[in-house]
């Protein structure tokens, strides 16, 4: 009596999925094992239109893994999608995994790299994003601030790039902007108004 059957795989790789159990009937051509080559992995990142316009195939992204290691990856595909009423672009980038230390499905952080340039940036808390777009509170007189629409560019968890609507040297509220926003909504039904402070 034969204890088992030897199945030769058509390619080298790592078994990542087993689709049969002991005693199960396998039809001709049925999937038994799934084998993958994991020496190169790819990651997906969702970016907004303003960010996507600065990325092209062949660009380098930095993938930060859960253990804090940074790996260079190369963009090979960009696919625009509509998700929850928001237009985003899914960017896919490949990175090497020669020691097979990373597995498919792991969560990573993706950092966009961009050539150095002059830009106005503000702390994230200074920029209000709502249904009317992005705006900041600009000083218009002594202790007086007014809401102004701006166009936001690249953004991370700490700072926002302002690409239009603000000039160098203007004074804006960088702490407590949401308090002013909320107060204007309660008083006037709109965030777009002057505020004395």
C-alpha positions in Angstrom: 0.0 0.0 0.0 1.3 3.4 -1.0 1.4 5.9 1.9 1.5 9.1 -0.2 1.8 10.6 -3.7 4.7 12.7 -4.8 3.5 15.9 -6.6 6.1 17.7 -8.6 5.7 21.5 -8.6 6.0 23.2 -12.0 8.1 26.1 -10.4 10.2 26.9 -7.4 8.8 29.0 -4.6 7.1 28.9 -1.2 3.7 27.2 -0.6 1.4 30.0 0.5 -1.9 28.2 0.2 -3.1 24.6 0.6 -6.5 23.9 -1.1 -7.1 20.3 -0.2 -7.6 18.2 3.0 -6.8 14.6 3.7 -9.3 12.3 2.0 -10.7 15.0 -0.3 -11.3 14.2 -4.0 -9.3 16.3 -6.4 -10.6 16.7 -9.9 -8.3 16.7 -12.9 -6.7 20.2 -13.1 -7.9 21.1 -9.6 -5.8 23.5 -7.5 -3.8 21.7 -4.9 -1.2 24.1 -3.7 -0.5 27.8 -4.4 3.2 28.5 -4.8 4.6 32.1 -4.9 8.0 33.5 -5.4 8.5 36.1 -2.6 12.0 37.4 -3.5 10.3 40.5 -4.8 7.1 42.0 -3.3 5.0 44.9 -4.2 3.1 47.4 -2.0 0.0 49.5 -2.6 -0.5 53.1 -1.4 -3.5 55.4 -1.9 -2.6 59.0 -2.8 -4.8 62.0 -3.5 -4.8 63.7 -6.9 -2.4 66.5 -5.9 0.1 63.9 -4.7 -0.4 61.6 -7.7 0.6 64.4 -10.1 4.1 64.3 -8.7 4.6 60.5 -9.1 5.5 58.7 -12.2 6.4 55.1 -13.1 10.1 54.5 -12.2 10.1 56.9 -9.3 11.4 55.7 -5.9 9.3 55.4 -2.8 10.4 54.5 0.7 8.6 51.6 2.3 8.8 51.7 6.1 8.2 48.2 7.5 6.7 47.3 10.9 10.2 46.8 12.4 11.2 50.4 11.4 13.4 49.4 8.4 13.2 51.6 5.3 13.3 49.9 1.9 13.6 51.6 -1.5 10.8 50.6 -3.9 10.1 51.5 -7.5 6.7 52.6 -8.8 5.5 50.4 -11.7 1.7 51.1 -11.8 -0.8 53.9 -11.0 -4.6 53.3 -11.1 -7.1 56.1 -10.5 -10.1 54.9 -8.4 -13.2 56.5 -7.0 -13.6 55.4 -3.3 -16.3 56.8 -1.0 -16.9 59.7 -3.3 -13.2 60.7 -3.2 -10.9 60.4 -6.2 -7.7 58.6 -5.3 -4.9 56.9 -7.2 -3.6 53.5 -6.1 0.2 53.4 -6.6 2.0 50.1 -6.8 5.7 49.8 -6.2 8.1 46.8 -6.1 10.8 46.2 -3.5 13.3 43.4 -3.0 12.8 40.7 -0.4 15.8 38.4 -0.9 15.9 37.0 2.6 12.1 36.4 2.6 11.7 38.3 5.8 8.5 40.1 4.7 5.3 38.3 3.9 2.3 39.3 1.7 -0.4 41.2 3.6 1.9 43.0 6.1 1.1 46.6 6.8 3.7 49.2 5.9 4.0 53.0 5.6 4.9 54.5 2.3 6.8 57.8 2.1 6.9 59.8 -1.1 10.2 61.3 -2.1 10.3 64.5 -4.0 13.1 66.8 -5.3 13.8 69.8 -3.0 11.9 73.0 -3.7 10.7 76.1 -1.9 7.2 75.9 -0.5 5.0 77.4 2.2 4.1 74.7 4.8 1.9 74.9 7.8 1.3 72.6 10.8 -1.6 70.2 10.0 -3.8 71.7 12.8 -3.7 75.1 11.0 -5.5 73.9 7.9 -9.2 73.2 8.0 -10.6 70.6 5.5 -14.3 70.6 5.1 -17.0 70.2 2.4 -16.0 73.6 0.9 -12.3 72.7 0.5 -9.3 73.8 2.6 -8.9 77.1 4.4 -6.9 78.8 7.1 -7.4 81.8 9.4 -5.3 84.7 8.3 -4.6 87.8 10.4 -6.3 90.9 8.9 -5.8 93.3 11.8 -4.8 93.5 15.5 -6.3 90.3 17.1 -8.6 89.9 14.0 -8.5 86.8 11.8 -10.5 85.9 8.6 -11.0 82.6 6.9 -9.3 82.2 3.6 -9.6 79.4 1.0 -6.2 77.8 0.1 -5.1 75.0 -2.1 -3.3 72.2 -0.2 -0.5 70.2 -1.8 1.5 67.4 -0.2 0.6 66.5 3.3 1.9 64.2 6.1 0.8 63.7 9.7 2.6 66.9 10.8 2.6 69.5 8.0 0.6 70.6 4.9 2.1 72.3 1.8 0.1 75.4 0.7 0.3 75.7 -3.1 -2.1 78.7 -3.6 -4.0 81.3 -1.5 -1.3 82.3 0.9 1.7 84.5 0.6 5.0 84.3 2.5 5.0 86.5 5.6 1.3 86.4 6.2 0.3 85.5 9.8 -2.1 82.5 10.3 -3.6 80.7 13.2 -1.5 77.6 13.8 -3.0 76.5 17.1 -6.7 76.5 17.9 -7.9 76.9 14.3 -10.6 74.2 14.8 -11.9 76.1 17.9 -12.3 79.2 15.8 -13.9 77.1 13.0 -16.4 75.5 15.5 -17.2 78.8 17.1 -18.0 80.4 13.7 -20.2 77.5 12.8 -22.2 77.8 16.0 -22.5 81.6 15.8 -22.9 82.2 12.1 -23.7 78.8 10.6 -20.6 79.2 8.4 -16.9 78.9 9.0 -16.2 81.7 6.6 -16.2 84.9 8.6 -14.0 87.3 10.6 -13.0 86.4 14.1 -11.7 88.7 16.8 -9.3 87.3 19.3 
